[in-house]
Every structure is written in structure tokens, then in C-alpha cells.
Amino acid sequence: MRSLRSSSGTCGPARRRRCRRSRTGRMRTTIETRRAWLASWREATMMRNRSRVRGIAAGLGIVVAAAAVAVATGVLGVMPASSQVQVIEVRSSSSVADNDPFAKFWNDIDPVDVALSTQNVTKPMGGGSVSTVKIRAAHDDKNLYIVEEWPDDTQDAAIDTTTSYSDAAAVEFPAAGTTRIPAFCMGDPAAGVDIWQWKAVWQSDIERGFAWDRARYADMQVDYYPEPDDPVFQTGLGAGNPISSREHDSSVERLVAANFGTLTHADAQDVAGVGRWRDGAWRVMFIRPLQTSENEPAFKPGTKTNAAFAVWNGSMGQRDGIKSVSQFVDLSISGETIPASSDSFAPSMAAFAAIGIVLLLVAFVGAIEMRKHSRP
């Protein structure tokens, strides 16, 4: 019985060594497996933590970017694009600069960028050389002031040849008594329009005198002019055409229309204006009393109307229907006053400094989190 147990129930020395080696090998395999699993778990944890940190940093970055856009919009006056109807707010001031559209008063008013496009509704079509016009507006409880600004490399303010054309700008309103928005190009029979057009050549005529063609050809010798002031030889003057007039009370002409081909010089010419060209840009100011006759658009604080804008570049041959035009936008006559002007440098610098501090804080927090989760 003992020999049987010795041969079958117990291990001899050699077998015991093999058993120990087998157990040791299994233990080593288990330990290595656990170590590999632990290393893999740590790596996965670090990757998750890094992803979280990157996600937090990205989220904060989006917030900072949104804040930067808000600062640029609010402090710097950059107007974001919008598919909604634009509103030009006309607020009150007792110190409106009415003789210089480049005055500091107007620089302190944030402009509204109104998109322009080619006039392609009726012949002659064309224009579109100016893509955007900047609009500023104010009132002093007596007069309405609207300032248009647009880029123009050339100052075209003289018509002294048959192929020269004047720079010009216009603003258009629904005619008095109109109950709906008219067609933006010359209105329509059921809804007419009231148009104010400023002409650079009229501005030049007022300030420098009428430009005769003989001024361009000063060395040309002419034997005889037969009655140069006789209406027989000056048909435009003889017909009373305001375009042919050599004297102008205002550089702005008021016109009315109710469809294509109906544009007419208005009876009441009560719109004043002044235009200035500086550093490759025109600024033109239109001035009209808030209240006039019953046949003109009324502008009362607390009311809203519509306005459209147009620009002509004379050096590009633009005249008549060849122009850059806008759709109608809202013009809101507010009873609120324009806040006192302040130096915009300080608040803008403070805003950008705040954004810089936030960015540094985001980078600092991200670095700490990365170090914390990168430790074994």
C-alpha cells in the first residue's frame, strides 16, 4: 500500500521541480499580464484626461472667440451680416455738425453698412461698382441729417465735355401717403417715391462757379459766338431744364417718380446738402426739415419709414439707370439722444486686454490639467 502511494500519490524530486517551475511560470505570466493591463489602463486614462482637457480648452476657446466677436461688434462698430431687414436708428442731438460730413460728430456715430448691387431692373442697366455704402443719420428735433459714405478713387465733379459724368448719390423714400413699400427702382403707379439726389458737379458749381467747356480748351480761338445767352441757342435753358441751369441753390435735387420714365423735378426744392471727397472716399450729407408740406414724407420722432440708397461713379460712365442701388431698409426716427462722445481707444484696449487675460488663464489651466493627468 505504501509503495502504491509513493508511486502515484506523491511527486518525486524531479517532478516536484517541474511542478514548481510550472507554478512559477504561471505566476510570472499572470504578473506580466496584470502589468500589461495596468499600463494599458493608465494609458487609456491619460488619453481620456487629455481629451477632456482639450475639450475644455476648445470650449473655452469658442467662448473667448465669441466674446472677441462681441467686442469687435460693440466697441469697434463692426456690423455682422444679417438676413433680417436692416434698421438705421436716427437719434437726436443738439450739436449736429451740419456743414462737414467728415466732422468728429459723424465719426463718433457707428455707420450701418448697406449692401449695393447692379441696377438690372430696367434699361439702361449697369453699375454695381460700389458694393457697400455706409449710412449715418441724426436729427436735432428740427432737421433730418443723412450721411452716405462710399469709396471712390476719383473725384468727378466737372462736366466740361460731352463724355464726362458727375459722381452722385441719392436717397429714396416712399412718397407721402404711400401705404406700402414701393418698388425700389422708381416706385410704381400704386406707390410712388420721393428721391433726393446729390450731384458733385452741382456742388462744384456752387463753390467754384459754373464750369464752361471753354475752360478746358482755353487756348482754342473762336471768332464769334452768336448770341451765347439767347435761349434759341441754349435749348436746355430755354426749356427751363434744371440740369442745364448755371445757378443752383442746393447741390441736392428733389425728384418724384411713380414708375420708370416718370422721374420729375419736384415743385418744392427744400433739401440741402454738402459733399466732401477725402482720402479716396465721398461723404455726402442730406439735410431736410422734419416737417414740411403735406406732399412730402414726414419724419416724426417715434415713427419709422423706409429708405433706399444709390451711388454713381462718373469716371466709369455711370449715369441715369447705370448705378449701384440698395433695397429698402428701415429708418427709425428715435426720440432718444445720442450719448456724449468718448475716446474709443481706452474701452477697446481694455476689452482686448480682458480677452488676452482670459486666453492666458485658459492656457494656464490647461497646462496644469495636462501635468496632473500625465503623472503615472
Order of alpha helices (4+ residues) and beta strands (2+ residues): alpha-alpha-beta-alpha-beta-beta-beta-beta-beta-beta-alpha-alpha-alpha-beta-beta-beta-beta-beta-beta-beta-alpha
